[in-house]
């Protein structure tokens, strides 16, 4: 018996609609459906790992962060990159992803819930 596809696998497969802002062979970036900032994007590896700390290959980890940075720079000059790792870290979708938060006029007003 195989595990059910994650929400993000279903988005990658186009089974669930989303606002795609970037895609290549290894990553997809979408707009968050419950934004915590004026600009809130998710960079999602197409290769599934439940949590970022499951990625043990330095090149793979580096490419994730480089991709997140490239996508962020396409949308804002200043931004925040965030990863929630595990339920205690606020992770709600167990498929590694990086949050890009940006668009505040004078920086973020607070550090409220980034669970996802």
C-alpha positions as CSV (number, residue, x, y, z in Angstrom):
1,X,0.0,0.0,0.0
2,X,1.4,3.4,-1.0
3,X,0.9,6.6,0.9
4,X,-1.5,9.2,-0.5
5,X,0.1,12.0,-2.5
6,X,0.8,15.1,-0.5
7,X,-1.2,18.3,-1.2
8,X,1.8,19.7,-3.1
9,X,2.3,16.5,-5.2
10,X,-1.4,17.0,-6.3
11,X,-0.6,20.6,-7.1
12,X,2.5,19.6,-9.1
13,X,0.4,17.0,-11.0
14,X,-2.2,19.8,-11.7
15,X,-4.9,17.8,-9.8
16,X,-5.5,20.9,-7.6
17,X,-5.4,24.4,-9.1
18,X,-2.9,27.0,-7.8
19,X,-1.3,30.2,-8.9
20,X,2.1,29.1,-10.2
21,X,4.7,31.8,-10.3
22,X,7.8,29.7,-11.2
23,X,8.4,26.1,-12.4
24,X,11.4,24.2,-13.7
25,X,12.4,20.5,-13.8
26,X,13.0,20.3,-10.0
27,X,10.9,23.0,-8.3
28,X,7.5,24.7,-8.4
29,X,6.6,28.0,-6.7
30,X,3.1,29.0,-6.0
31,X,1.2,31.7,-4.2
32,X,0.1,30.7,-0.7
33,X,-3.7,30.4,-0.4
34,X,-3.6,31.9,3.2
35,X,-1.0,34.6,2.9
36,X,0.8,35.9,6.0
37,X,2.4,38.8,4.1
38,X,1.5,40.9,1.1
39,X,3.7,38.6,-0.9
40,X,3.6,35.0,0.3
41,X,5.0,32.3,-2.0
42,X,6.0,28.7,-1.5
43,X,8.9,27.1,-3.2
44,X,8.4,23.3,-3.4
45,X,10.8,20.6,-4.5
46,X,9.2,18.1,-6.9
47,X,11.3,15.5,-5.2
48,X,9.3,14.6,-2.0
49,X,10.8,14.8,1.5
50,X,8.5,15.3,4.4
51,X,10.7,17.7,6.2
52,X,13.7,19.9,5.2
53,X,16.0,18.0,7.6
54,X,15.5,14.8,5.6
55,X,17.5,16.4,2.8
56,X,21.1,15.2,3.4
57,X,22.7,16.0,0.0
58,X,24.4,19.4,0.2
59,X,23.9,20.1,-3.5
60,X,20.1,19.4,-3.2
61,X,19.8,21.6,-0.1
62,X,21.8,24.4,-1.8
63,X,19.7,24.2,-4.9
64,X,16.5,24.5,-2.8
65,X,17.8,27.7,-1.2
66,X,19.2,29.1,-4.4
67,X,15.9,28.5,-6.1
68,X,14.0,30.2,-3.3
69,X,16.3,33.2,-3.5
70,X,15.9,33.5,-7.2
71,X,12.1,33.3,-7.0
72,X,12.1,35.8,-4.1
73,X,14.2,38.3,-6.1
74,X,11.8,38.1,-9.0
75,X,9.0,39.4,-6.6
76,X,10.7,41.7,-4.1
77,X,13.9,43.5,-3.2
78,X,13.6,42.6,0.4
79,X,12.2,39.3,1.7
80,X,12.2,36.7,4.4
81,X,12.8,32.9,3.7
82,X,11.2,30.6,6.3
83,X,11.0,26.8,6.7
84,X,8.8,25.1,9.3
85,X,10.2,21.7,10.3
86,X,7.9,19.3,12.0
87,X,4.6,19.8,13.9
88,X,6.4,21.5,16.8
89,X,7.9,24.0,14.3
90,X,4.6,24.8,12.8
91,X,4.7,22.6,9.7
92,X,1.3,21.5,8.5
93,X,2.0,20.2,5.0
94,X,4.5,17.4,5.2
95,X,6.3,18.0,1.9
96,X,9.4,20.2,2.2
97,X,8.8,23.8,1.1
98,X,10.3,27.3,1.7
99,X,8.0,30.3,2.4
100,X,8.9,33.6,0.8
101,X,7.4,36.5,2.7
102,X,7.7,40.0,1.4
103,X,5.9,43.2,0.4
104,X,5.7,45.0,3.8
105,X,6.2,48.7,3.4
106,X,8.2,49.1,6.6
107,X,9.1,45.5,7.3
108,X,6.9,42.9,9.0
109,X,4.7,44.2,11.8
110,X,5.0,41.0,13.8
111,X,6.2,37.4,13.7
112,X,2.8,35.7,13.7
113,X,1.8,32.2,12.6
114,X,3.7,30.8,9.6
115,X,2.4,27.3,10.1
116,X,1.9,25.4,6.9
